[in-house]
Amino acid sequence: MAVMTILGPVRPTTGLLLRLTGGALLGLAWLCADWLARIMPPGIAEPVPTFALILALLMFVAATGGTSLLLLGGHILDPVRVSTRWARSAD
């Protein structure tokens, strides 16, 4: 049975693949964190190299995207109800 989203129906296997992709992204984030800890030990009082900043950015994006995909799977694009306080008013 397919689940309807904004982009149309999503098959159950799609949700599973999205969750597996989320797990892979979390693994990538862990590898980036490990690599970053090796090249930038704590307590260094010198300028941070650009490569370390890019690695930290990749770690953050992989961790947030991976967590979202792992937790939501195929429901990542499901519509949600917004309270009237935050809804757009028809002017």
C-alpha positions, 0 to 999 in steps of 0.5 A, spaced: 500 500 500 502 506 497 503 512 502 501 519 499 505 525 500 506 532 496 510 528 490 505 523 490 505 515 492 511 513 496 511 505 496 514 501 502 520 500 499 522 507 498 521 508 505 526 503 507 531 505 502 530 512 505 531 510 512 537 506 510 540 512 506 539 516 513 543 510 516 549 511 511 549 518 512 549 518 520 555 513 518 558 518 514 557 523 519 561 519 524 567 518 520 567 525 519 567 527 526 573 521 527 577 524 522 576 531 524 578 529 531 584 526 529 586 533 525 584 538 530 585 535 537 582 539 543 585 545 546 589 548 540 589 555 539 591 556 532 587 558 526 582 552 524 584 550 517 579 551 511 579 543 510 577 542 517 571 547 517 569 544 510 569 537 514 565 540 520 560 542 515 559 536 511 559 532 518 553 537 520 549 536 514 550 529 514 548 528 521 542 532 520 540 529 514 541 522 516 537 523 522 531 526 518 531 520 513 532 515 519 526 517 523 521 519 518 523 515 512 518 515 506 514 520 511 519 526 510 514 530 505 508 528 508 503 535 509 502 537 516 497 541 519 499 548 521 496 552 527 492 558 525 497 563 528 502 561 523 498 560 517 498 565 512 492 569 511 488 570 505 489 578 504 
